[in-house]
Amino acid sequence: MVSRGSSSTVTGIAPAAPGRTFGILTPSDPSRFYPKFRVIPATVRVEGQTGAWDAVGQTRILRLSDGSSVRETTTDVERPGFFAYELTEFTKVFGPIIHHARAEWRFEAIEGGTVISWTYTFFGKPGRGWIVSLIVNLIWAAYMRQVMPGLVAEVERVTAA
């Protein structure tokens, strides 16, 4: 039995319409935006990506700085407002702890731009939910707060070009 999920959500405001923001962020290379943070390894490269990351069922492997990896599979692509993917096959430190995770991105129009809402929910393996909850609450939430400004800056950079 998989544990109940532990979630964290962060928001940012991008200076572009939802469709433009969606089009910039969803296909972006994660190795450009996800650095090492405390015990969380950096994403260093993407391998085996099937497609442009714009349709349900596409997959890729993220290689991390500690030698671990995780598989991502798109589950929802509803341009311009919603995008989600599932993470499975965690290896190394997180392999024995995390059963799977789900990332959801929502893009909501506001005057002058888009509110980006990014939610991660991790599901622990049996008996490990409490560890996952600690990681999410003490580390992952802070990590997401560190990453979001870089994502917003990327929308600003591409939009200004």
C-alpha positions in Angstrom: 0.0 0.0 0.0 1.3 3.5 -1.0 1.3 6.2 1.7 -1.0 9.2 1.5 0.8 11.9 -0.4 2.7 14.8 1.0 2.5 18.0 -1.1 4.0 21.4 -1.5 2.9 24.3 -3.7 4.6 27.5 -4.8 3.5 30.3 -7.0 5.1 32.8 -9.2 3.9 35.6 -11.5 5.2 35.6 -15.1 4.9 38.7 -17.4 3.4 36.8 -20.3 0.0 35.3 -21.2 -0.7 31.7 -20.0 -0.2 30.2 -23.5 3.2 31.9 -23.8 4.2 30.9 -20.3 3.1 27.3 -20.8 5.0 27.2 -24.1 8.2 28.4 -22.5 8.2 26.4 -19.3 6.7 23.0 -20.1 9.3 22.0 -22.8 12.3 23.6 -20.9 15.3 21.5 -20.1 15.2 20.8 -16.3 19.0 20.7 -16.1 18.9 24.5 -16.5 16.7 25.1 -13.6 17.0 22.4 -10.9 20.3 22.8 -9.0 21.6 20.8 -6.0 19.9 21.9 -2.8 20.8 20.4 0.6 20.2 16.6 0.1 18.4 17.1 -3.3 20.7 16.4 -6.1 20.9 18.7 -9.2 19.3 17.6 -12.5 22.3 17.3 -14.8 20.8 15.9 -18.0 17.8 14.5 -19.7 17.9 11.2 -21.6 15.6 9.3 -23.9 12.9 11.9 -24.2 10.1 10.8 -26.4 8.6 13.7 -28.2 8.5 17.5 -27.5 7.1 17.0 -24.0 3.7 18.3 -25.3 1.5 15.2 -25.3 0.2 12.6 -22.8 2.4 9.5 -22.4 5.8 11.0 -23.4 8.6 9.9 -21.1 12.2 10.9 -20.2 14.8 10.0 -17.7 16.4 12.7 -15.5 20.0 12.0 -14.5 20.9 13.6 -11.2 24.2 14.8 -9.8 24.5 12.0 -7.3 24.3 9.4 -10.0 20.6 8.7 -9.4 17.8 8.9 -11.9 14.0 9.2 -12.1 11.5 8.6 -14.9 9.0 11.3 -15.8 5.8 10.6 -17.8 3.4 13.2 -19.0 -0.1 12.5 -17.7 -2.0 15.7 -18.6 -1.4 18.3 -21.3 -4.2 20.9 -21.4 -2.7 23.9 -23.1 -2.7 26.7 -21.9 -3.9 26.1 -18.4 -2.6 22.8 -17.0 0.3 20.4 -17.3 1.2 17.3 -15.2 3.6 14.4 -15.1 4.3 11.5 -12.9 7.7 10.6 -11.5 8.6 6.9 -11.0 11.6 4.6 -10.8 13.5 6.7 -8.2 17.0 5.3 -7.6 19.7 5.6 -4.9 18.7 7.4 -1.7 15.1 8.1 -2.8 14.5 4.7 -4.4 13.7 2.9 -1.1 11.6 5.8 0.2 9.5 7.2 -2.6 6.9 5.1 -4.5 6.1 7.9 -7.0 5.4 11.6 -7.3 3.2 13.9 -9.3 4.0 17.4 -10.5 1.2 19.7 -11.5 1.6 23.1 -13.2 -1.4 25.5 -13.5 -1.2 28.7 -15.5 -3.9 31.3 -14.7 -4.3 34.6 -16.5 -4.1 37.8 -14.5 -3.8 41.3 -15.8 -0.3 41.7 -17.2 0.7 38.0 -17.0 0.2 34.6 -15.5 0.1 33.1 -12.1 2.1 29.9 -12.2 1.1 27.4 -9.5 3.5 24.4 -9.2 2.5 21.5 -6.9 4.5 18.4 -6.1 3.0 15.5 -4.3 5.2 12.6 -3.2 3.9 9.2 -2.2 6.0 7.1 0.1 6.5 3.4 0.0 4.8 1.4 2.7 5.9 2.6 6.2 7.9 5.4 4.7 5.3 8.1 4.4 6.5 9.9 7.5 10.0 10.2 6.1 8.6 11.5 2.8 6.5 14.0 4.7 9.6 15.3 6.5 11.5 15.7 3.3 8.7 17.5 1.6 8.0 19.8 4.5 11.6 20.6 5.6 13.5 20.5 2.3 11.4 20.1 -0.9 9.1 23.1 -0.2 12.2 25.4 0.3 13.7 23.9 -2.8 10.7 24.8 -4.9 10.8 28.4 -3.5 14.4 28.6 -4.7 13.6 27.2 -8.2 10.5 29.3 -9.0 12.3 32.7 -9.5 14.5 31.2 -12.1 11.5 29.9 -14.0 9.9 33.3 -13.9 13.1 34.8 -15.1 13.2 32.4 -18.0 9.7 33.6 -19.1 10.9 37.2 -18.8 14.1 36.5 -20.8 12.3 34.7 -23.6 9.5 37.2 -23.7 11.8 40.1 -23.9 13.9 38.6 -26.7 
